Amino acid sequence: MSQQIITDLNKRYTAKKYDASKRISDTDLEIIKEALRLSASSINSQPWKFIIIESDDAKQRFSDSFANKHQFNQPHAKEASHIILFAYDPFFTRDKFRERVDAEVASGHLPAEMYDNFMGAYAFAEANTDEQGYNGHWTKAQLYLALGNVLHTLARLGIASTPMEGVDSELLGEIFETELDGHVCEVALAMGYHKEGEDWNYGLPKARLPQEKIIQTL
Ligand SMILES: Cc1cc2nc3c(=O)[nH]c(=O)nc-3n(C[C@H](O)[C@H](O)[C@H](O)COP(=O)(O)O)c2cc1C
């Protein structure tokens, strides 16, 4: 299949070793940030926060978060060009949703007279909220849409990346407590350019189940 989308998706892969001398351009970073912002989410809830790690100081803090586990991902902290902490809001309240509905109206997407109707969509969040107000399972699902969106964006930009569930959420929560502002980070994404000759995962064929196994057309 030679379609450009498929070519790009076949080329994207999980980088295992970065070239610390190569940096993502400001132009590409802007595209990545806008792709994050444009990600879809149920009821346009956007229950997330993305922390972009760029400075040496922030990279050191991220590196420190591997003190107890998942050290196999630690080299990316300093060798990748940038890292994104993907964080979800475990307590996405009706008031927070109101802020999104305000944006719906302000953007011109939603007519002002439809405000209350749209607020009613919070029922989707409510259906996924327990007595303590926790709805992290639902907001985390929304967060992964942004992750997928950025993986595809990076594939199209020809930028290598490493999704990492191998992070220490607890320690990250302590080290980046201020920036996370109540959000929870259980997945991060390293981005940059692979190190020639040292990235064992580069250029290998894709290992996926056949379509017949996973897709059924009725
Ligand atoms: C949500 C998620 C978490 C992952 N966590 C890690 C990780 O912590 N470290 C790592 O090296 N790869 C990680 N991976 C990479 C997967 O192993 C990889 O995407 C999968 O084997 C498919 O290979 P490909 O990305 O090269 O196409 C993760 C991928 C995803 C989507």
Ligand as a Chemical Component Dictionary entry (heavy atoms), coordinates in Angstrom:
data_LIG
# 
_chem_comp.id                   LIG 
_chem_comp.type                 NON-POLYMER 
_chem_comp.pdbx_formal_charge   0 
_chem_comp.three_letter_code    LIG 
# 
loop_
_chem_comp_atom.comp_id 
_chem_comp_atom.atom_id 
_chem_comp_atom.alt_atom_id 
_chem_comp_atom.type_symbol 
_chem_comp_atom.charge 
_chem_comp_atom.model_Cartn_x 
_chem_comp_atom.model_Cartn_y 
_chem_comp_atom.model_Cartn_z 
_chem_comp_atom.pdbx_ordinal 
LIG C1  C1  C 0 0.879  3.586  25.637 1  
LIG C2  C2  C 0 2.219  3.048  25.265 2  
LIG C3  C3  C 0 3.186  2.849  26.232 3  
LIG C4  C4  C 0 4.461  2.388  25.877 4  
LIG N1  N1  N 0 5.459  2.315  26.828 5  
LIG C5  C5  C 0 6.743  2.089  26.412 6  
LIG C6  C6  C 0 7.847  2.246  27.300 7  
LIG O1  O1  O 0 7.679  2.567  28.476 8  
LIG N2  N2  N 0 9.104  2.086  26.819 9  
LIG C7  C7  C 0 9.339  1.734  25.501 10 
LIG O2  O2  O 0 10.517 1.609  25.109 11 
LIG N3  N3  N 0 8.311  1.547  24.656 12 
LIG C8  C8  C 0 7.034  1.737  25.054 13 
LIG N4  N4  N 0 5.985  1.633  24.165 14 
LIG C9  C9  C 0 6.275  1.240  22.778 15 
LIG C10 C10 C 0 5.550  -0.026 22.328 16 
LIG O3  O3  O 0 6.217  -1.148 22.798 17 
LIG C11 C11 C 0 5.486  0.024  20.804 18 
LIG O4  O4  O 0 4.669  1.118  20.419 19 
LIG C12 C12 C 0 4.933  -1.258 20.190 20 
LIG O5  O5  O 0 5.798  -2.327 20.423 21 
LIG C13 C13 C 0 4.745  -1.074 18.686 22 
LIG O6  O6  O 0 5.964  -0.759 18.073 23 
LIG P1  P1  P 0 6.219  0.588  17.277 24 
LIG O7  O7  O 0 5.839  1.746  18.145 25 
LIG O8  O8  O 0 7.716  0.594  16.996 26 
LIG O9  O9  O 0 5.413  0.546  16.031 27 
LIG C14 C14 C 0 4.726  2.070  24.520 28 
LIG C15 C15 C 0 3.730  2.268  23.562 29 
LIG C16 C16 C 0 2.500  2.767  23.910 30 
LIG C17 C17 C 0 1.490  3.040  22.825 31 
# 
loop_
_chem_comp_bond.comp_id 
_chem_comp_bond.atom_id_1 
_chem_comp_bond.atom_id_2 
_chem_comp_bond.value_order 
_chem_comp_bond.pdbx_ordinal 
LIG C1  C2  SING 1  
LIG C2  C3  SING 2  
LIG C2  C16 DOUB 3  
LIG C3  C4  DOUB 4  
LIG C4  N1  SING 5  
LIG C4  C14 SING 6  
LIG N1  C5  DOUB 7  
LIG C5  C6  SING 8  
LIG C5  C8  SING 9  
LIG C6  O1  DOUB 10 
LIG C6  N2  SING 11 
LIG N2  C7  SING 12 
LIG C7  O2  DOUB 13 
LIG C7  N3  SING 14 
LIG N3  C8  DOUB 15 
LIG C8  N4  SING 16 
LIG N4  C9  SING 17 
LIG N4  C14 SING 18 
LIG C9  C10 SING 19 
LIG C10 O3  SING 20 
LIG C10 C11 SING 21 
LIG C11 O4  SING 22 
LIG C11 C12 SING 23 
LIG C12 O5  SING 24 
LIG C12 C13 SING 25 
LIG C13 O6  SING 26 
LIG O6  P1  SING 27 
LIG P1  O7  DOUB 28 
LIG P1  O8  SING 29 
LIG P1  O9  SING 30 
LIG C14 C15 DOUB 31 
LIG C15 C16 SING 32 
LIG C16 C17 SING 33 
# 
